[in-house]
Every structure is written in structure tokens, then in C-alpha cells.
Amino acid sequence: MKRLRQGPQWLVFAAVVLGVLLVQSMLIFNPGYFSHDELQWAVLANQHRGCAFCNGMWTDLHAFQYRPLTFSIWIWLSQRWFEHPYAFHAVLVGAGAVNAAMLALLLRRTGVGLVAAVVGAMVFALGPYTLFTVGWVGTLADLIWVFCSLAIGLLMQRDMRPAWSYAAVFGLTLLALLAKETAVVIPGLLALAWWFSGRRRAWAVATMVAALPVLVYLVLRLKVILHGPAGSADPYAWGLASIPLRWAEFQLFPLVTNLFGSDGMLAHGLHGSHLHKALLLWLALAWALWRAGPRYLGAFLLAGTVALGPVLILDVAATWYGYGFGAVATAVCVMAWKPMPRPARAVLVLVTGVCVWHGIYVMRMTRDIGEKQARFSPALATAIQHADGKPVTLSVQDQRERWIYVRFTFHIPSYRGVLIGDRARLVAPGRSGDYEIMADGALKRRAPSVPLNRQP
């Protein structure tokens, strides 16, 4: 630690990256995938063998999800590593480790002590929002836009020529927008940095520079975004009335340790002892931040809300949307540590422990789902090959896990060259299918009762 204190910043950066890779190794060595997205994009990647970046997604400004940078990188990665899940997951975990290390450096440059900065970065890496995000290939966009935001923060803390700094702010904001529309929050975060840094002129100029690509983006894209896919079942359905509920769900989710995802958490109101405990812990955290200074509580509430930004209007609080919020909330709590009195520090330690425990639960669940997919998808492909063109019906042994297999059979064109499409069908609960999905994801044929070979 003494060497870290006296060494260059790259040493701190490397230490955090290695630490995150170690604590998230369970995700790196995940043999499978989480959802239908990875399986669908693997098929799409094979259709773009010539050039992952040479396709119409860069020019189709009317596409609801205009994320050409993210999708191109995703295709490129899928072409090379879909058949090697360890390598694919290592890329995602590595990207998350870089973000955590950048957060540590950003905290150092704001005057936070070395120990607090490194511990804060590791807590961020072990939080439920982070572990959900880095464990799912489908959340690459969130890793990219948060990376760009952290890079902007680091650049603004360096002694560079203003012209170079502001050009970098413009470019990084543009890249973030090409990764995900959530990046429209970057000017808001910079504005808060200006306010809480004593209203330094450099942050004000950076805010205006970042606002330029965001304004152009909104002029070109706002109508498409607001009038995108319709229907009450659409995950992108939105309404202003959703804001208070979504805000509460994102605030409380890290403190509810028995939930894998945040969506629908408060669908039936604040009922249940687990939610009551989470609310008490959140109020205790708010009190601890207030004791450190009202400005810290204000920063926690304002910056956290701005980091969530447009996702608050959605009808669903998807867990990975909280990745940027997790970074901001962690940073504020770390900066509040030094001025906190001891009772408040005890509260912060307790809340941190709960969040990390929840994160470990999410990491274990993600790994378990990946192991199921690694068995299920090859077995399903084999079953379809043996079905002579007929649909294959599937029942689930444990109905609590039905949602997992709904994802693994949702609009999957093919798997390892075997056409899937609508040839795999889950039967209604209580009914028998041609095969039963076992607890580990393997398939067991109903009649005769012989386990299916797990590898095609």
C-alpha cells in the first residue's frame, strides 16, 4: 500500500483492474449466456462476416435503437468469441474493471485518499447494478457510455490545453451517444460537477460543449424515441407518471438482497419486510450523508437522479439502467466518508455491506443461468434435429425458472447451424411436453424416459 501511495497513477489503475478481475472471476468463467440477445446477435454476426462496421445501422437514424457503435462492436466480438464464452465474458468484465479503475482515479483527483478511492472502486465493482451489467453481454452499451463519462471527468481534471480538453469532451459525448441514448445525461452530470466544484469555468464550458452533440442528437432522434414501439407490453413504453415509482425502485434495489432484478420491484407497492428494511437502510444512508454535510446528500439525490435521467419515464426499471447511477452514488458516498462522524460511518459501512452481499447474489445467479444455457441450447438443437421438422414442446421442472427458458427460446433463428425459429415451444405450466427441462438446464425426454445427450 505504501508503494501505491507513492507510485504513479497507472499503478493504482492496474491494482484496481487486477482486483476487479479477481473478484469477478466467477463471471469470466461463465460457460454460457444470460438471454436471447446474445444468441440472436451471434446469428446476426454470421451475416456480417465481411465487416462488422460496414452496415446500414450507422446511417439508419430512424431506427428506434440507434446504437451503431455498440451494435458494431457486439457483432465484431460475437464473430470471434461467441463460441468461446470465457473470452467473451472476459472482455465485458475487463471493460467493467477499466471503468472501476477510472472511477478510482477520478476520486483521487477530487482529493479523496488512496484507500478510500480504491475501496470505493471495488465496492462499485461488487454492487448489484455493476455485476448484473458486466455479467450480461447485452449491456455493452452501458459500459461504453459510462466509460465515456468517466473519461470526460478525468480529462477535465488534467492540466491540458483547453482546446484539446473541449474537443475530447465533444468527441467522447458523441461516442457515448452512438453507444446508447442514455448518454444525453452527460451535460447534466457536467453541470452538477460545475456546481459542486465551486462553479469552475472549465466545467461550465465543458457542459456547453457536451450539450452541442446532445442537442443535435435530440433534434434528429427525439420524435423516433418518443414514438417508438407501442403497446403496454413493450419494455420501452413510457409515461411521466412512472417517474416517482422508477426513482424509488432504483434507489431501493441495491438494498433488497433477495432480488435478482429491479423490474417490477414495487409493482404492488411497498409491501413486505424486505422492502421495509430496504427503506429504513436508505433513510439511514440519507441521514449519514446529511451528517457529512447537506451538500453530500444533495449531490447524492441530484446526481443520482440525473444519471438515471430518461430511464425514469419508462414503465420498467431494468436493472442495467442503474449502472451509471451506481457509479455516481458510490462516488458521492466515498467523498462523504472523510467528513462523516463515526456513527454515520458505521451506517455507511452497513449499507455498503448489504449492497456488496446483494451484488454477490446477483453474480451467483448470473453464473447459474449461464451454466443452464450452456446445457440447454445445445440439447435443444439436438432435440430439434431429431424431431424431423416437427415442433419440440418443452415443460419446465421448476416453474420458478420458467422465465429463464422463455428468454432462451425467444425468437432464436438458429443455434450452431440448427434452425430453431418457432420449432421450440414451452407448454403451459402443469402440462407435459416432449422434453422436460431439468434443474441444471439439461433436457429429459418424456417417453421413453432417457436423458438427451447434452452435446449436439
N, C-alpha and C positions, 0 to 999 in steps of 0.2 A: 504493500500500500504506500510505503514511503516513496518507492520508485515511481509509482503512479502520480503522487503529489508533485514530484519534481520533474517528471518526464514530459515529453511533448504531448499535444492533444491526440496524435494518432495512436499513442499507447492507450489512452483512455478509450478511444474509439474501438480499438482492437479488443481490449479487455471486455467491453460490453458485448460486442458481436460474438465473441467466443462463449461468453457466459450465457447469452440467449440461445445460441446453437446447442449448448449443453442441456439447458433446462427444457428446451422444446424438442429434444431428440426423439421423443415419442411420436411427434408429428412427422418428423423427417422419415422415420422408418415405418410409415403407414403404408401397407401394401395395396391399398385401394383408394377409392374416391368417395366424395360425400353426396353428390347429387347428379341429376340428369345433365346439368350443364357441361360437365367435363366429358361425358360420354357423347353428347351431341357435337361439341366442338372438336372432338377427336375425328369424327366423321367429316366435319367441315374442313378440318386441316388437310385431310387427304385430297380434297377437291382443289386445294391451293398449293399443290406441290411445287409449282414453278416459283412463286414469290408470295410470301405471306403478306407483304406490304403493298403488293400491286393488285388491288381490287377496288371495287366501286364503293366500299364503305367509307373511303376518305372523302368522296365527293357528294354522297347522299345526305345532304343537310336536312332533308325532310324525314329521315329515319327517326323513330321515337327514341331509340337508344343510339345516339350518335357518339360512339366511343371508339373511333378508329385506331387510336394509339393502343388502347387496351386490347381490342379485338385482334389487331395485327400481331402484337406480342404473344397473345394467347395462342393464335394459330401457329406461330413460329415455335413456341415451346411444345405445343401438342405434337407437331410434326416430328420432333426429336425425342420427346421424353414421355409421351403418354404411355407407352409400353414399359416404361421404367419409372414407376410411381415414386420410388425413393428419390430419384434425381429431380423429378417434377416438384415434389414437396420440399426438397432442399432449396430450390430456387425461391419458393414462396416464404419459407422460414428464414432464409438468408436475407430476403428483402425486408422482412419484418425486423430482423436483427439490426440491419443497417438503420432503419427508422428509429429503433430504440437507442442506438448509439448516437444518432444525430440529436435526439432529444436530450441525451446526457450532455453533449457538447453545448447545446443551446442553453441548458440550465446553468452550465458553468459560466457561460458568457454573460449571464444575467446576474452573476455574483453568488450563485449557490455553491456551497462547499463540495469538495470532490466526493466524499462519502454519500452525502445526500443526493447528489446528481446521479451517481452510479446506482444507488439503491432505488431511486425513483424510476430510472430507466428499466431496471429489472422488474419492478412492480408493474410498470406499464406492460412489459412483455408477458407477464403472467396474469394479466387481467382477463376476464371472460370475453370482453369485446375483441381484444387482440388475438387470443387463442382461437376464437371462432373464425376470425378473419384469415389468419395465416394458415389455418388448417384446411381451408376450402379454396381450391384453385379458382373458383368462380368469383372470388372477391379481389382479384388482381387490381381492379380499378381503384379500390380504396387504398391499397398500398401505394399506388402511384401518386394519387392526388395528395395524400398526406406526406409522402416523400417530398414532393414539390413545395408544399407549405413549409416543411421543416427547413428545406434548403434555402428558401427565401428568408426565413428567420435567421439562419446562420450567416447568410451574406450581409444582411443588414447590421450584423454585429461586428463585421470586419471593417478594417480601415482600407477601403478601396476608393478608387475614383468614382464619384457619384454617377457619372455617365455609365460606367460599367455595371455598377450595382443596379441601377434602374433598368438597364437593358436586360439584365439577368432576371429581375423581378417580372418584367413583361414576358420574357420567354418562358419562364417556369410557370407562370399563371396560364399561359396559352397551352403548354403541355398538359397541365393539370386538367384544363377544360376538355382537351382532346381525349383524356382518360376517363373522365366522369363529370357529369353536370353538377355534381355536388361542389365542385371547385368554385362555384360562384360565391362561396362564403369567404374566399381568401381576402378580398378587400375589407370585409367586415372584421376579420381577425387582425389585419394590419392596423385598422382604425383603433381597435382596442389596445393593441400594442403601443400605438402613439399616445393614447390617453393615459395608460398606466405607466408609461416610461417617462412621464413628466412632459408630455407633448413636445417631443423632439421633432424638429422639422424634417429630418430624414424619413421618419416613419410616415409623416403626413404625405410627403411626396411619393413614397412607395405605395401608399394607399391609393392615390390618384392614378399612378402608373398601372397598378394591378386592376383598377376599375375599368381601364380602357378596353382590354380584350373581353372582360366580362360583359360590358355594355354591348359590344358588337355581337358577342355570342347570344345575348338575350334578345337583341333585335332580330337576329336570324332564326332563333330557335324557340322563343318563348311560346309562340302560338302552337307549335308542334307539341311541346312538353305539356302544356295545359290542356290540350285537346287530343291527347294520345289515346291509347287503348281504353275503351269504355267498358262498363259492366261492373256490377257490385263485387264480383269475384276477382277482379283484376287487382294484382298487388300494387299497381300504380294509381289506383283510384284515390282521389283526394278530396279534401274539404277543409275549410278554415276551422270548422268546429272540432276537428281532430287534434288541434294543436295542444290544448291542455293535457289531454289523455296521453298523447305520444310523449310529451315532455316528461310527464310523471313516470311513464314506463322506462324511458331511457335513464332517468335518474335512479330509479329503484332497482333495475335489473341486476347490476353488479352485486347487490346485497341480498339477493334471493338465491341461495346456494343450490337449490334443488331443481333449477330450471335450465334447460339446455339452450333455449332461445327466448328472446324477449317478445316476439309477436303474440298478441292476444293475452298478455300477462294480466291486464286489468279489464278484460272483456266483460267480466261480471262484477266489476267494482273492487274495492279494497277489502275483499273478504278472505279470511284465512290467517292463521297465526304467522305464517311465513312472511306475508305481506305486512302485517302489523310490525313484526320485528324489523323488517327492512326499513319501514318508515321511521321507526324510532332511531335506527342507526343513522339514517340520512339526516334526521334532525340533530342528532348528536354531532355529526360531522359539520353541519352548518354552524352549530354553536362553537365548535373548536376553531373553525376558520374565523368566526367573529371575534373570538378571544385573541387570535393572532393579529387582528386588525380588520375593521369593516371593509377595507379595500380588497382584502383577500376573498371574503365572502362575495363581494360584488363581482370580482373577477371570475370567481367560480361559476356564479349564476349567469353572468353576461357572456363570457367567453364560451361556456359550455353550450348555451342556447344558440349562439352564432355558429359554432362549429357544427351543430345539427342542422341549422338553417332550414332549407326547403323540405327536408325529410319529415319535419314535424307536421306538415299538412297531409301526409299520406295516411291511408286507412290502416296501414300495418307498420308496426315498429320493428322492421327487420334488424336482426342483431348486428350484422356487419356495418350498418349505418353508424353505429356507435364507436367505430374505430378512431375517428378523428376526435370525437368527444372524449374518449378515454385518454388520448394524448394531452389534450388541453386540461382536463380535470386533474390528471396526475401532476402536470407541471405546476398548476396553482397550489396544490397541496404540498408539493416539495418546497416551493418558495415560501410557503407559510410556516414551515417547520421551525426555522430559527427563532422567529418572534413569538412562537407559541409558548404559553406557560405549561408546566408539566402535566396538569390534569387534561389539558387539551391535547397534548402529545399522546397521552395514553389512549384517548378516544381515537386519534388518527391511526395509531398502531393497530387498535382493534378493528377498525373499518378496513384497513389495509389487509389484515389477516383474513377477514371474511371475503374480500374481493379475490385474493390470491387462491383461497380454498375453492371458490366458485370457478375460477379460471382452470384449476387443475381438473375439476369435474368436467368442464367443457372439453378439455383436451383429451381426457379418457374416453368420453362419449364419441368424439370425432374419430379417434383411433378405432374404437369398436365398430363404428359404422363403416369405416374403410375396410376393415377385415371382413365384414359381411359382404361388401360389394365385391371384394376380390374373390369370394367364393360364389356369390350369386350370379353375377353376369356371365362368367364362363359356363356355369352349369345351365343357365337359361339358354345360351347359344347352342349348347349341345342338345338340350331338350327340343328346341325348335328344329334343329337339323334332323332329329329322329321323328318329327311329327308329320312328315310327308305333306307339308303345305297347310296342315290344319292348325287352327289357333291352339295355343297351350294355355290352359287355365291353371291358376295358382291360388292356393289358400295360404294363409299366414298362421303359423303355430301360435305366436304371441301377438294378439291383436294390438297391443300397445306399440308394437313396432311396425304396424301396417304402413304408417306414413313414410317409413324408410323405403319400402318397396314400391310405393306409389311413385316416388321420385325415380327409382331405378328402372321403371317401366314406362316413364312418361315421354312419349314422342322420341324414342331412341331409334333412329333409322336403321342402324346396324351395329354389330359388335364383333370385332375381329373378322370382318368379312361375311358374317352371317346376318341376313336380313331379319330385322326384328319388327319394326313398324307396329301394326296393330295385332300382331300374332301372339303377343303376351298379354294376358288379361287376368287381373285379380278378381276373384269371385267375392261376393258379398260375405261379410262376417257370418260364421255359422254354417256356410256351405262348403262342400268339398270340391277341390279342383283335381286336375290331372296330377299335379305335384303339390306337395306341402313344403313351404319354406320353413326350414328348421331354425332353431335359435341362433346358429352360427352362420346362417345365410346359405347353407347348402340346400339342395332340393332332394326330396324323397318322393319317389313315385308311389302313387296311391295303390295301384294294382298292376302288376304284382308289387309287393312292398319291398322293393330293393333300392337302396340309396343310389342316386345317379352319380356317375363318375364326375368328379368336381372339376376336371380339366377337359376342355374340348380337344 
